[in-house]
Amino acid sequence: MNKAILFGIAAALFGAGAASATEFTAADPQRAEQIFNDNCASCHGHDLGGYLAPPLNQDRLKGRSPTSLRSLIMAGSFDTLMPPFYGKLSDEDIRLVVNRILNTPKLDPQWTLDDIKKSLKVHVADESTLPDKPGYAIDNMDDLIGVAARGRYGRGEGSKAVFINSATNTQVGEVPTRTAAHIIEFNPVNPRWAYVKTDTAEVYKVDLYSMKIVREIKTGLNGPALGVSRDGKYLMAGSFVPHFAVLLDANTLEPLKYFKLEGTDPDGKFVTSDSGMITGTPYADIFAIALENAGQVWVVDLTQPDFPVTQIPNVGRHLHDAFLSHGGRKLMVASYDDSIVAAIDLADKKVLAKLPAGCVPHVGGGSVVQVNGRTLGFGTNFGDCAKEVVSVWDLDKMEVVKQVPVSGGTESPAAHYNAPYVAVDIISKDRRARTIQLIDKNTLEVAKTLDVGGHAYFPEYNAKGDRLYVSAGYNGDEVVAFDSKTLERVASFPMQSPAGIFSRARAKFMTRGLSPEAVQADLAKAQ
């Protein structure tokens, strides 16, 4: 999430003048490591190899000025997630961090299956003691909206999962997560359970009735990927650091199988791989995993006791996120480096097509709508292109319908069958980044532009489609709700650095934009 915007930090880091890396003395390397892990690793990676923000290691920073790096840490980087650390860290601590990143290569930290097992914590041993209904006013749990709030420093009091009743536009609860919340998944079968994953790979099982964490487990060191199976029995969590995924029992969070992510990439090189998206599907009892660096998609069979894997090779270069269509049978996977979206048939386990997708496609949770008898998919693109567009594909014919010009790079689309517009967030490095643009579903033209008051991210419609929620992060620090038809601002919810927004209604169908009837019809056809 947010890689394109946070690359702006790199410009500040790498534009500094050269000086000796030994300007600062490593008086306490263990303390330096702890300070980095507590304050920097959630964005820059526990391996110093980058995550949401650029790498910070001796190879990447070779010849850079320690003084300028120290100044950047103190002042922060405006209009990115990096806050000023002046007043939070002492001058000595900042010097220790600068010395560490200038004199340490990219690392290879480990987090084993035994580490995962030992990290399991049970906060509510007897779940029968939990309330049998929500402790707040809500008529339908599908109206629940979850927001991943990062907090000012990616950890601390502001890091939490915040929950909103979208029918009444009222906040009904929040769950502290210690480090920045990244993903919120809802159990598709039991409305009381949600699962929150942080940037530092903790997974929390949350009781939505009491807004309590009942269990938690640390599934890695960095990595956002998390999926839930259609029957609500399994979770799968993937990591950037180290390179693995783990299958969990959704009830107990106990690990069931450890998958080392590695394989031969499209250029014939054997590599280990970050975990891209992980998704369950209403189509079958499977998980699909994108191996970012290996260019493969793995399909994990949940019906067999050993959970066997089928590998789909040569999907693309640098895979990341994806969305589902056609009853969950078709998986549309974004491939950064070759600017395509690859369509995969999860039944036949093969690539159906590779569709042009603009520059560096980032499809977020995706959007699928039915217009005039066609099933249309919308994909955003956050690359630095001469012509910035949103891609529209006919998912029945597997062909490009249109490249819709927009005013900047985009990261995540949102659609709803009751709403007239597909919303996309503009993430360019200027005032345009405060806006979302609304594409008319019928004309496939930008109809409106809205200023949300902060850096616009991750639009999401509620269950009814009458409200559109947008994170106004960075200098906005609120989530803003709009009427989906009039586009009037109707509510706002203060929180520190809000990011992803997740509707519980989507958990039932694991797709965005189609009506429940259309999803069921597609599912019947897919079967």
Order of alpha helices (4+ residues) and beta strands (2+ residues): alpha-alpha-alpha-alpha-alpha-alpha-beta-beta-beta-beta-beta-beta-beta-beta-beta-beta-beta-beta-beta-beta-beta-beta-beta-beta-beta-beta-beta-beta-beta-beta-beta-beta-beta-beta-beta-beta-beta-beta-beta-beta-beta-alpha-alpha
